[in-house]
Amino acid sequence: MSQGDIYEVLKIEDVSFPRPWPRSQFEKELENPFSHSFAARLDKSEDNAIVGYIIIWLVAEEAHILNIAVLPDFKKKGIGKKLIQFILDFLA
């Protein structure tokens, strides 16, 4: 995930949570050295749109998931599971 992705991520955040994170929180996470943010994109998407994301903190020997969400139209397609598996592989 990069600064340029925040607009798309905010769309997902807004439809996923009753109290969504503000833009400033995503900006802080992208600058935080403990934070790792990843966006899921569909290879088949013409515009390569973001359909999900995950943000973790990695501190010492522990990882904490801060936020994970998938666009409603893409739920139950394994994207959330792939995000979790990606993080497990990243941490290994």
C-alpha positions as CSV (number, residue, x, y, z in Angstrom):
1,M,0.0,0.0,0.0
2,S,1.2,3.5,-0.8
3,Q,0.0,7.1,-0.2
4,G,-1.6,6.9,-3.7
5,D,-3.7,4.0,-2.6
6,I,-5.4,5.7,0.3
7,Y,-8.4,7.0,-1.7
8,E,-9.3,3.5,-2.7
9,V,-8.6,2.1,0.7
10,L,-10.9,4.7,2.3
11,K,-13.8,3.6,0.1
12,I,-13.3,0.1,1.4
13,E,-12.9,1.3,5.0
14,D,-16.1,3.4,4.8
15,V,-18.3,0.5,3.7
16,S,-16.7,-2.0,6.1
17,F,-16.9,-0.3,9.5
18,P,-19.4,1.8,11.5
19,R,-16.5,4.0,12.7
20,P,-14.0,4.0,9.9
21,W,-10.5,5.2,10.2
22,P,-9.8,8.7,8.9
23,R,-7.3,9.4,6.1
24,S,-4.8,10.7,8.7
25,Q,-4.7,7.3,10.4
26,F,-3.8,5.6,7.1
27,E,-1.2,8.2,6.5
28,K,0.3,7.7,9.9
29,E,0.5,3.9,9.4
30,L,2.3,4.3,6.2
31,E,5.0,6.4,8.0
32,N,5.2,4.3,11.1
33,P,8.3,2.1,11.1
34,F,6.4,-0.7,13.0
35,S,3.5,-0.7,10.6
36,H,3.2,-2.7,7.4
37,S,0.3,-2.0,5.0
38,F,-0.6,-4.2,2.1
39,A,-3.3,-3.8,-0.6
40,A,-4.9,-6.7,-2.5
41,R,-5.5,-6.1,-6.2
42,L,-7.2,-8.4,-8.7
43,D,-5.0,-9.4,-11.5
44,K,-8.0,-9.5,-13.8
45,S,-9.2,-6.0,-12.9
46,E,-8.8,-3.7,-15.9
47,D,-7.9,-0.7,-13.6
48,N,-6.1,-2.9,-11.1
49,A,-8.4,-1.7,-8.4
50,I,-7.8,-2.4,-4.7
51,V,-10.3,-4.9,-3.4
52,G,-8.9,-5.4,0.1
53,Y,-6.2,-4.5,2.5
54,I,-4.5,-5.4,5.7
55,I,-2.4,-3.4,8.2
56,I,-0.2,-5.0,10.8
57,W,2.3,-3.8,13.5
58,L,5.4,-5.8,13.8
59,V,7.0,-5.1,17.2
60,A,9.9,-7.3,18.5
61,E,8.6,-10.9,18.0
62,E,4.9,-10.1,17.9
63,A,2.6,-9.1,15.0
64,H,-0.8,-7.4,15.5
65,I,-3.4,-7.0,12.9
66,L,-4.7,-3.5,13.2
67,N,-7.1,-3.5,10.3
68,I,-8.3,-5.8,7.5
69,A,-11.2,-5.3,5.1
70,V,-12.5,-6.5,1.7
71,L,-14.9,-4.7,-0.6
72,P,-18.4,-6.2,-0.1
73,D,-18.7,-7.3,-3.7
74,F,-15.5,-9.3,-3.3
75,K,-16.3,-11.0,0.0
76,K,-16.5,-14.8,0.2
77,K,-14.0,-15.1,-2.7
78,G,-11.0,-16.0,-0.5
79,I,-9.4,-12.5,-0.5
80,G,-9.4,-12.1,3.2
81,K,-8.0,-15.6,3.6
82,K,-5.3,-14.7,1.1
83,L,-4.4,-11.5,3.0
84,I,-4.0,-13.5,6.2
85,Q,-1.9,-16.1,4.4
86,F,0.2,-13.4,2.8
87,I,0.9,-12.0,6.3
88,L,1.8,-15.4,7.7
89,D,4.2,-15.9,4.9
90,F,5.6,-12.4,5.3
91,L,6.2,-13.0,9.0
92,A,7.9,-16.4,8.4
